């Protein structure tokens, strides 16, 4: 079962990294505004993409933190039960 999970995880990383360029798109109105700003020498489009990526990653950071704290607490409880 662990081998399957490892293979599945690695396969998903490769699949999702292959579609990464498509993930930087915004809605049509935001994209048009960002492209026109970039064409005129502005940098708001880059900031918009960075903001989208920040909002995309934040739930994973929060869930990962909660999972890590839960794992540490559970490991501590297991050590106390064995002692």
N, C-alpha and C positions, 0 to 999 in steps of 0.2 A: 504494500500500500504506500509506503514511503517513497519507493522508486517511482510509482505512478504520479504521486503528488509533485515530486521534483521535476519529472519530465513535463508534466502539465504546466507547471510554473514557468519553466524555461521556454516552452513553446509559446505561452501567452505573452511573455516578455518580447520575444521576437516578432510575434504578430502585431502587438500593439506599438512596438517601436517602428514598424514599417508604415504605419498610418499616421505618424506624428506630424508630418507636414500639413495634413488636412485639419489637424486640431487647432491650428492657429487662426482659423477663419472666424469672423464675427457675423452678426446679422447684416443684411445687405446695406442698410442705412449707415450703420457704424463703419462698415468696411469702406463705403464710398467716402465718408467723411475723413477717415484715417488716411485713405489713399490720396485724397486731394490735399490734405495737410502735409503728407510726406512729399508730394510733388512740389509743393511751395516751399520746401526746406524746413518744415516743422518736424518735431519728434513726438507728437502726441500719439501717433499710431503705434510706435514701439512701446510707449507707456501703457497703452490700452491692452496690448498683447501681454505684457508683463502682469498687469492687473488680473487678467483672465486666468493666467497660469497660477497666480497666487491664490485666487479663489478656488481653483480646481484642486490644488494640493492641500489646502487647509483641512478639509474633512479627513483626509488620510492621515495627516499629522495628529489630529485630535483622537481619532480612533486608535491609531498606533500607540499613543501615549496611554490611553485608558487600558489597552490590551497589555502593555508592558507593566503597568502598575498592578493590574490584576494578576499577571504571571508572577511577579515578585512577591506579592502578598500570598499567593497560593504556595509558592516554593517555601516561604517562611513557615506557613502552617504545616506543610508536609515535614519539615525538619523538626518542628515541635512535637508532632505526633510520633515520629520515630524515636525521639529522645526519651 
